[in-house]
Structures are given as C-alpha cells and as structure tokens.
Amino acid sequence: MEVKITGCKDPVLESELLRSAHFFGEMLLSPQMLPHIDVEIVMRTTVKDLGSCTVTYYNDWYKPREFEIILKRHKSFKNTIQTLAHEMVHLKQFAKGELNLDQDKWHKMPIDTEVLQYHEWPWEIEASTCEQVLYDLYLQKYPRLPLTS
C-alpha cells in the first residue's frame, strides 16, 4: 500500500500517520490486495466532519483502488490516529465491495439511510467498533504514541 500525506505541518504527526496507516492497512486488507491500494491522507483544519474516505480511482475491473482520506486536525494524536483507523475501515469496506459508493447497500443488501440514523448504519457500526480495537492493537505494537501535539 502506498501512502501519501498532504497538509500536515507537524513532522512527528506525519510520521505517525504514515506508520499507523500502514499498520491499519495490514490489519484490514489481505496481503494480495494491499499492494494494489493507494491512499492520500489530507489534513485540514476547516472541515465539517472528523474524517471522510472517498474513492479517487478504479482499476480496469471497476474496483476501487485509490482513496483520499480527509482528517480534521485534532488536539491530540490519539484522536487523529483513532479517526484514521475509522476511515481505514471505510477504505476496506469500499475496496472489498462491502459498501457501495452510494452508501445505500451493505454486502449487497439495500439500506435505507433515511430511516436509520447515522450511528445505526452498519458500515458506521463496524468502523466505530473497529477503530478502538485497531487503535489498541497499534498502541500494543508502538506504545510511545505522543499524547498531544
């Protein structure tokens, strides 16, 4: 997996984002898929959401393989890395075809997002559940994460 970081003015955070993105990618994607995935992580201070993941390129078989993750800069490294973990779960969902790009089908089953609240969407349930697990596993491997920037 190739990872590019833009908009990050803190070299320590940039290094942590690179390392954690690779770690999360290895945890979420198969060794066969991993070399075919590229992600650009964009740090912004003025965004509405904490993070987002979008597809930017499809391969010849119309499989999503390049992604942009936008992260809102948090006051702590912990929140930034946890948000990245959450968005990497969405990357996995798109890359494996679990979530369609219109975000109205989950494992090919229609989901009415007008009826369900945001926190009830199955892809958000998975991402919210996995973000803490991924973060904890990351800290087990790299226990010296800076707590503030």
N, C-alpha and C positions, 0 to 999 in steps of 0.2 A: 504494500500500500504506500502510495506516495502522498505525503502531507506537506502542505504549504500554509504558512501563517502570514496574514497581512493585517495591518492596522494595530499591531501590538507594539507599544513603545517601551515595554518592560522586558529586557532580555532574559531575566530569570523566569518570568511567566511564559515567555515564548518557548523557552527550553522545556518547561513543564508541560505545556500544551502539546508539543511535539512528542514527548515521551509518553504522555497519557493517551494521546490519540492512537499511537501505535499499539500500546498495551490494550486499549479497548477494542481496537480492530482485531487483534489476535484472539481476544476472548469471544468476539461475536461472529467472526467470519471464518469460513473454512480455509485451510491452507491453499486450496485450489482457487478460491475466489479472491483471496487477499491481494495477490499481485496485480489484479485487474481493476482495483479500486483506487481512485484518486480523490482526495478531499482538500479543499481550500477552507481554512478556518479564518474567518474575518472578525476582528474585534471592533466593536462600535460602542460609543458611549450613548448615542441617541437612537435607541431602538425601543419599540413598544414592548416586545416580548423579551424574556430572558435569553431565549435562543430559538433558532429555527434551522431546519435542514431542507434543502431543496436539491433536486436533480438538475445538473447542468449539461450532461452528455449521456447519450445512449450508444451502445455498441451496435454492430451490424444486425444483431438479433433483437434489437429494441429492448435491451436490458440496461437498466440504469447502472452506470459505472463511474461517473464523475459527479461530485457533490460539492455544494457550498454549505458550510455551517456558519451561521452568524451568531456570535455570542455578545451579549451585553456585558460590559466590564463590571464585575462585582467588586465589592470592597475587600473580599477575601479570596485567596487562591482556592480554598475549599469549595466555595460556591461556584467559582468559574469552572473548576475541574468536574464538579458534580453535574453542572449544566452540560458540559461537553459529553459526559457519559450518557446523559439523557438523549442528546441529539445523535450520538453514535448509535444508539439503539434504533432511532428512526432511520438512520442510514442503512443499517442492517435490514430493517423491515422493507425498505424500498428495494434494496439490492437483491433480496431473496424473493421479492414478489409477494410478500405477506400483506403489504399495504399498497393499494394502488395510488397513483399520483393524484387523483381527485379526492383522496381520503374519504371515500364512501364505500369501500369494500375492504374487508379484513379476511384474509385467507379465502378470497373469492366470494365471501358471503356479504350481501348488502348490509350496510349500517346506516341508519337514519340519524345523522348528526343534528338534525333539527329537533328530534325527540329527546335524544340523550344529551346530558350536559357534558362539557369538555372532559371533566375528570372521569366520566363513565365510558369514554371511547376506549375500545380495547387496546389500541396501539398506545394510548397515553397511560393506561393502566400498566402495560408491560414496561414502557420506558420509565415511568415513575418508580416501579418496583425494582427494576434492574439498575437504576442509577446509583442507589445506595450500595447495592451488592458490588457493583463494579468499582465504585469508589473505595469501599473497604478492601477489596482484593488488591487494588492499586496501592493503597497505603501499606498493606502487608509486604508487598514487593519493594516499594520505595517509601520507607517510613519517615523520611526527612522532608516532607512537603512543607514549604513555608506557609504559615498560617495567615499572614497578612502581606500585603504588598507595599 
